[in-house]
Amino acid sequence: MARPSRDVLVIAPHPDDEVLGAGGTIARAAREGDRVTVAIVTRGEPDMFAPELVEQARREARDAHALLGVAETRFLDFPAVRLSQVPPHELNAAIGALVRELRPRTLFTPFRGDVHLDHRLVFDAVMVAARPGPDWRLGELYAYETLSETNWNAGRGVTAPFLPDCFVDITAHLREKLDAMRCYRSQLREFPEERSIEALEALARHRGATVGLPAAEAFMTIRRVV
């Protein structure tokens, strides 16, 4: 018997974070009939990012999401790299409104221990938005790892390490994940840079081998209601 479809929300601080952390899981969920929405929280501002590159990243995001089967892409347009200058209540309100509107069954957020401050602030806002209420509660909340952000935290008692306890089999969807990353030409780098196709595939193979699979994505469970 096929399982019922779910509404899935993936929140990404910047374009490409969603593919790096959960691209295979997005593709699998979409192929299984789930409605997946991706929300990209920030946008580059002209004084730090060339306008043509900002628009290119948006086009790349839409192309990547179409390939993965994303039903809807939302752009929240907070300032990239300057998210710390945004009053917390404004970020909380925007993400909270999105969550209340979509009422997802499953939500994916960046990891609280990532090096990039934007990632940490988005995580905190998601936790505020995910508070249960009398008329709705989130079913599953997971944190994903972002290659070049999650693995570069200090660790060893200085910052919390990423310790996955949930692995999603993406063997049948690894090609889609890698092809979606190829859409992000403005973000992609040559190996041995971490934001490369080779490094991304290596991580998927490593996470898969950890649990006896050809390829997987790893997550930390923040909350799960069954």
Beta strands, then each sheet from edge to edge (+ up, - down):
strand 1: 7-12
strand 2: 35-43
strand 3: 72-79
strand 4: 106-110
strand 5: 140-144
strand 6: 166-169
strand 7: 216-224
sheet 1: 3+ 2+ 1+ 4+ 5+ 7- 6+
end
